[in-house]
Each structure stands twice: as structure tokens, then as C-alpha cells.
Amino acid sequence: MESAGRTENKFQRLCLSCDAFTTGYLVMCLLLFVPYIARLDGTIVMWFIPVACLVPFAILPLFYLIIHKSDMLLFGRYHLALPISAFVAAFFFAMAWSARDGGPAGNCLIFFGALFFVSAIAVHRYCAFSVRARLTGGGIVSSAPFNEILCAAGAAAAVVVFFGFLYYDEETAYINTAFVLSGVSIVLAMTQYLATHYGIPRLGGRRRARTVKSVFAAFYGGLDRKMYFSALFFESAFSTISALIVYFGFFAGAGVYRTVIAAATLVGVYALAACACTRIVKRRTVMLSAMEFVCATCACVLLVCAAATELGGDGLYACLIAAAVLTGLGGAVSVRQTKLRFLTIKSRITIGTVYILLELTMLAAAAIAFTVASVVITVISYSGDITGFIYGFAAATVLAVVAMALAGRSKRAVAESDGDIGDIIDKTIGMA
């Protein structure tokens, strides 16, 4: 009986982590969206993609307000939105990758697909996190093994599946990869829904009185701006490098497969470094910021030198691999430090608010990265040479410099784990 109970418990924890596979969506967007749009000559639509990334800043607080004022006894607070948002995200993700050209129809598919996908996946990940937090007590700083495994699996799938379809047919590699990721994510989302639907009691009763103004104030009011923008700009620097490195490899003549190997290296190093950071890094420090700064600037210097000298062959490949390693390592440290920072980024912050701020900050970083990529694509479309990449990687360096300048010691307390912030986390409402 004990063995059966342990097996059932492990299965439930596995099901609770199914949303971690959606990391594959995010990896594919960050690494492959720029070359995908450039391939379609979609310079115009590229300038609108940052807008799609910023829409959740308005959507998530409103959604938070709706679910906390609802009384859904049939589905529970999160279990109606959980599968619906998964299906919506999967549909519009595939739609965003289905354009065949950069004409008006293709631009509409890309923009509206990205717009609704970003909003839906943000809602889905928040609902899944809230369910997991209520059933297992999981938090922001700690990470369950199953969560790490599925997160790495999703990221690896985005690159490996794309690599396989490139070998099969380069013309359909993007859309076929999107179909695979969407299909697997829907199956896992339904598994998570069915395995947890009856796990959380559906209680009636009065909800706390909230207004739109109070909810937005709860998310964005009283933030330590210095701490927040330091975290944002560090993540933006690594996001910018990640968004440009694959396109740079394709454009510079490194070869399709060598470029994809560099992308796989970035993802692999990030996954390993993220797991190591979870176990080793318990405090935010200036040394971590210095490490992020060194990784970002060194990666940018390598890529700028490769672009300026029009390096080719094995030299270009070596630069891509080295930059990928530095970006993966620095990006993992940056995300870890951001999680530690956000636990005390304002007074009386709840764990649900921390999670949403983390997601929104990553989307803001992606918006900045895609804005820089828009400049790069525009410059290249007019000049026809590699100069645009120099501007892009230089911009990433500037972001890292600004982030480091803002990374002074904060006056707020340092939290070593989710449990250390005491009454900052309201365990009955904060996990929502």
C-alpha cells in the first residue's frame, strides 16, 4: 500500500509539472522567430511583435481580478481557464508560424497569432502555477525535479524537432515544429487538468472586494525600480543575443546545421546552469550581477568581432558556440537572481504576484529583444550586409552595462527561500 501511495504521489507531481513543457514555445519564439520573419521579408510586422509581448501587462491583472471575484463551484477557480487557455495558446501559436510570405495576409497571421498566443500562454502558465502551489506548496525559488525535467524536455524539443524537420524539408520546418509542440502541449495540459480537477476543494463564499485600480496597484505599485530595471535589462541583454544568434549564423554563412547546433548548445547550457543555480545560488549578490555582465559583454564582443571581420568557416562556428555557452550560462544566472530579487521587490508581495511579475518581466525582455531585432532586420533590408548585427549586439552590450550600473545593493532583506519571507506571503491568498 505504501508503494502504491508513493507511486500515486509521484504521478500527481509529474502531472502538476506538465505546464513546464510550454518552455518549448518560448524557446522556439526567442531563438527562431527572428529568422522566420526575416525569411518571409516581414520587416513591417516585426516592429509590431513587441506590442504583442506587452499586452499581458494589461491582461494578467485583469484576469487575476476576474478569477478572484468569481465563484465557479463547478470548475474551481483555475480549472476552467487552465484547459481553455492551453487550447487557445496552441491554436494561435501554430497560426503565428503558418505564414507563407510577408504580404498583408502573412503579416496578419503572424501578428494576431503572436498577440493571442502570448496572452493565452501567460494565463495558462499562471493557472498551472497556482494549482501546483496549492497542491504541493511549491514556490518560486525551489523547483521540483519533474518540473526541471519537463522544462528541459520542452526546450530540447523545440530545437531537436526543428533540426529534424530541417533535414526533411526546410520550407515546412517552422510550421511542422509548431504543430508538434502545440500537440504535445495540449495533451500535457489535459493530463494536468484531469489529474488535478478534483484535487482542490471548490469552496463558495464571499471574495475579497477588489477594484481594477487596486489590482493594478498590487502588481505595479511600490516596486523597487532600481532592482526591477536591473533585472529587466539583464534579461533583455541575454534575450537580445538569443533572438539574434540564430539569424546571425544563417546570414553569416555558418550553415544551417552548425547554427542549429549552436542554438542547441545555448539551450543545453541554460538548462544545466538553471538546475545548478537552483541548488547552489541561495542569495542575490553583486557578484552574480558581475557574472551576468561578464557573460553578456563577452558574448557580444565575440559576435561583434565575428560580424565586423566577416569571419567564416570554423572561426565563425567557434564564435557561435562560445557565445551560446556564455549566453546560456549568463541567462540562467540572470533568471535565478531575478527570482530571488522579486521575493522582496516590494512590501507585502504575495507569491502569486511574484510569479506574474516574473512572467511579465520575461515578456518585457522579449519585447526589448524583438525591438532591437526589428532595427537589425530593417538595416539589413536596406544595406544588404552584416552591419545590422553589429548594432544589435552593441545594443545588448549597452543593456548589460545599464543593468550592471543599476545593480547596487538593495536595502531590502535577502530571502534564501520561499519560506523565509514570512508574512510577505499570504498562504491562503498569496498562492492564488
ChimeraX attribute file (.defattr): number of C-alpha atoms within 10 A of each C-alpha:
attribute: neighborCount
match mode: 1-to-1
recipient: residues
	/A:1	6
	/A:2	7
	/A:3	8
	/A:4	9
	/A:5	10
	/A:6	11
	/A:7	12
	/A:8	12
	/A:9	12
	/A:10	13
	/A:11	13
	/A:12	18
	/A:13	21
	/A:14	19
	/A:15	22
	/A:16	27
	/A:17	24
	/A:18	25
	/A:19	28
	/A:20	24
	/A:21	25
	/A:22	28
	/A:23	22
	/A:24	24
	/A:25	24
	/A:26	19
	/A:27	21
	/A:28	22
	/A:29	20
	/A:30	20
	/A:31	26
	/A:32	23
	/A:33	24
	/A:34	26
	/A:35	21
	/A:36	16
	/A:37	24
	/A:38	19
	/A:39	14
	/A:40	15
	/A:41	18
	/A:42	22
	/A:43	23
	/A:44	16
	/A:45	20
	/A:46	24
	/A:47	19
	/A:48	20
	/A:49	21
	/A:50	24
	/A:51	17
	/A:52	19
	/A:53	24
	/A:54	21
	/A:55	17
	/A:56	25
	/A:57	21
	/A:58	11
	/A:59	15
	/A:60	22
	/A:61	21
	/A:62	17
	/A:63	14
	/A:64	20
	/A:65	18
	/A:66	14
	/A:67	17
	/A:68	18
	/A:69	16
	/A:70	13
	/A:71	17
	/A:72	15
	/A:73	11
	/A:74	10
	/A:75	15
	/A:76	19
	/A:77	24
	/A:78	23
	/A:79	21
	/A:80	15
	/A:81	20
	/A:82	24
	/A:83	23
	/A:84	17
	/A:85	23
	/A:86	26
	/A:87	23
	/A:88	18
	/A:89	29
	/A:90	27
	/A:91	19
	/A:92	24
	/A:93	29
	/A:94	25
	/A:95	23
	/A:96	24
	/A:97	25
	/A:98	19
	/A:99	20
	/A:100	15
	/A:101	14
	/A:102	20
	/A:103	14
	/A:104	12
	/A:105	11
	/A:106	20
	/A:107	24
	/A:108	16
	/A:109	22
	/A:110	27
	/A:111	22
	/A:112	18
	/A:113	23
	/A:114	26
	/A:115	24
	/A:116	24
	/A:117	27
	/A:118	23
	/A:119	22
	/A:120	25
	/A:121	25
	/A:122	22
	/A:123	26
	/A:124	25
	/A:125	21
	/A:126	23
	/A:127	25
	/A:128	24
	/A:129	24
	/A:130	22
	/A:131	26
	/A:132	22
	/A:133	20
	/A:134	16
	/A:135	14
	/A:136	12
	/A:137	12
	/A:138	17
	/A:139	21
	/A:140	19
	/A:141	20
	/A:142	14
	/A:143	14
	/A:144	14
	/A:145	13
	/A:146	18
	/A:147	19
	/A:148	19
	/A:149	17
	/A:150	20
	/A:151	21
	/A:152	22
	/A:153	17
	/A:154	26
	/A:155	24
	/A:156	23
	/A:157	22
	/A:158	27
	/A:159	22
	/A:160	17
	/A:161	17
	/A:162	24
	/A:163	20
	/A:164	13
	/A:165	17
	/A:166	19
	/A:167	11
	/A:168	11
	/A:169	11
	/A:170	13
	/A:171	11
	/A:172	15
	/A:173	18
	/A:174	24
	/A:175	20
	/A:176	19
	/A:177	25
	/A:178	25
	/A:179	18
	/A:180	16
	/A:181	24
	/A:182	23
	/A:183	16
	/A:184	14
	/A:185	25
	/A:186	23
	/A:187	15
	/A:188	22
	/A:189	28
	/A:190	18
	/A:191	18
	/A:192	25
	/A:193	21
	/A:194	14
	/A:195	16
	/A:196	19
	/A:197	17
	/A:198	12
	/A:199	12
	/A:200	15
	/A:201	11
	/A:202	14
	/A:203	12
	/A:204	11
	/A:205	6
	/A:206	10
	/A:207	11
	/A:208	9
	/A:209	9
	/A:210	12
	/A:211	12
	/A:212	13
	/A:213	10
	/A:214	14
	/A:215	15
	/A:216	17
	/A:217	13
	/A:218	17
	/A:219	20
	/A:220	15
	/A:221	12
	/A:222	12
	/A:223	17
	/A:224	18
	/A:225	12
	/A:226	17
	/A:227	22
	/A:228	19
	/A:229	17
	/A:230	24
	/A:231	28
	/A:232	26
	/A:233	25
	/A:234	31
	/A:235	32
	/A:236	31
	/A:237	35
	/A:238	32
	/A:239	24
	/A:240	31
	/A:241	29
	/A:242	26
	/A:243	26
	/A:244	25
	/A:245	27
	/A:246	27
	/A:247	24
	/A:248	22
	/A:249	26
	/A:250	16
	/A:251	15
	/A:252	20
	/A:253	16
	/A:254	22
	/A:255	14
	/A:256	17
	/A:257	14
	/A:258	20
	/A:259	23
	/A:260	23
	/A:261	19
	/A:262	23
	/A:263	26
	/A:264	23
	/A:265	22
	/A:266	25
	/A:267	25
	/A:268	19
	/A:269	19
	/A:270	24
	/A:271	23
	/A:272	15
	/A:273	18
	/A:274	24
	/A:275	17
	/A:276	13
	/A:277	18
	/A:278	16
	/A:279	11
	/A:280	9
	/A:281	17
	/A:282	17
	/A:283	15
	/A:284	19
	/A:285	17
	/A:286	15
	/A:287	10
	/A:288	18
	/A:289	25
	/A:290	16
	/A:291	15
	/A:292	28
	/A:293	24
	/A:294	18
	/A:295	22
	/A:296	31
	/A:297	24
	/A:298	17
	/A:299	26
	/A:300	27
	/A:301	17
	/A:302	17
	/A:303	27
	/A:304	20
	/A:305	14
	/A:306	23
	/A:307	22
	/A:308	12
	/A:309	10
	/A:310	14
	/A:311	17
	/A:312	17
	/A:313	11
	/A:314	11
	/A:315	11
	/A:316	23
	/A:317	21
	/A:318	17
	/A:319	22
	/A:320	28
	/A:321	20
	/A:322	18
	/A:323	27
	/A:324	27
	/A:325	23
	/A:326	24
	/A:327	31
	/A:328	26
	/A:329	26
	/A:330	30
	/A:331	28
	/A:332	25
	/A:333	25
	/A:334	27
	/A:335	19
	/A:336	23
	/A:337	23
	/A:338	23
	/A:339	20
	/A:340	23
	/A:341	24
	/A:342	23
	/A:343	29
	/A:344	23
	/A:345	22
	/A:346	21
	/A:347	13
	/A:348	16
	/A:349	22
	/A:350	23
	/A:351	25
	/A:352	25
	/A:353	22
	/A:354	25
	/A:355	21
	/A:356	22
	/A:357	19
	/A:358	19
	/A:359	19
	/A:360	20
	/A:361	22
	/A:362	20
	/A:363	26
	/A:364	23
	/A:365	25
	/A:366	28
	/A:367	23
	/A:368	24
	/A:369	27
	/A:370	27
	/A:371	20
	/A:372	26
	/A:373	29
	/A:374	26
	/A:375	18
	/A:376	22
	/A:377	28
	/A:378	20
	/A:379	18
	/A:380	17
	/A:381	14
	/A:382	9
	/A:383	11
	/A:384	11
	/A:385	14
	/A:386	19
	/A:387	16
	/A:388	24
	/A:389	28
	/A:390	19
	/A:391	17
	/A:392	26
	/A:393	28
	/A:394	19
	/A:395	19
	/A:396	27
	/A:397	25
	/A:398	16
	/A:399	25
	/A:400	30
	/A:401	20
	/A:402	16
	/A:403	27
	/A:404	21
	/A:405	12
	/A:406	19
	/A:407	22
	/A:408	14
	/A:409	11
	/A:410	17
	/A:411	8
	/A:412	14
	/A:413	11
	/A:414	17
	/A:415	19
	/A:416	15
	/A:417	15
	/A:418	18
	/A:419	13
	/A:420	12
	/A:421	18
	/A:422	11
	/A:423	11
	/A:424	18
	/A:425	21
	/A:426	15
	/A:427	16
	/A:428	8
	/A:429	12
	/A:430	17
	/A:431	22
	/A:432	22
